Amino acid sequence: MTRPLQLPPDVMRELARQVTEALVERSERLPGDRAWDGEFKQDLTVRLMEDPPETGRPPREVIDRAVRDILSVAMRLDHPRAFGFVPSAPTWPGVLADYLASGFNINAATWLTASGSSQLEAVVIDWFRRWRGYPETAGGILTSGGSASALDALVAAREAAGHPQRATVYMSDQSHSAQVRAARIIGVRRDHIRILPTGTKFRLDPASLAAAVASDRAAGCTPIAICADAGSSCTGAVDPLGEIADYCSAEGIWLHVDAAHGGFAAVTESGARLLR
């Protein structure tokens, strides 16, 4: 039986070398390149829009075109002068880890399909538990990013509140748009998402928050979640987490802390004091 999609080992190694060279060359050129090298949609349409191919092309040609016409046409988030859209700077071992995970074709959905990866997730979650000083009963999961985390958190908040019909959610004008999207997805009406103004320090004001909650309860609404920032995406501002946590505990409202941008600081001495 032939396997037309299975390449010979020597060809696999050759293509892997081609990709590796492209990535290393990019890394070497990065400081001297522009931070943004994107293109407008109409120009990319001319360059890329074409009829579906009837036959395949040599992998080397496909890789060359992907590097030249697709992957390079973008903002370089790891550029020294890239400061927008939450810049990131992956390490080479991290890049290779993605390569390994793709090659092993891991499906981390259950312990049955990915026992090793599932155990590693439990280990890493426990590291975070220890770093933050959480009790041994604390747990969690790794998600694909902040948007998925916000959605998971607000689903939990909705269920904990008994899935009320007139649910309200609260956040500041510095909160990431993922919080609004998550609230909409779980069924909170747009006019029941409270975007509260912040002051000169871009922090959520506990007094304004309490007033909004009291007003909504008087109107027959059910507050199900308050979204606080542990390092907002635009300014890095940290809301008064301790005061908000005490308020949520007293009022029986779920507190979701968005630490996607600034949570890493919790493993440092100064960050731990700020985010405690």
Order of alpha helices (4+ residues) and beta strands (2+ residues): alpha-alpha-alpha-alpha-alpha-alpha-beta-alpha-beta-alpha-beta-alpha-beta-alpha
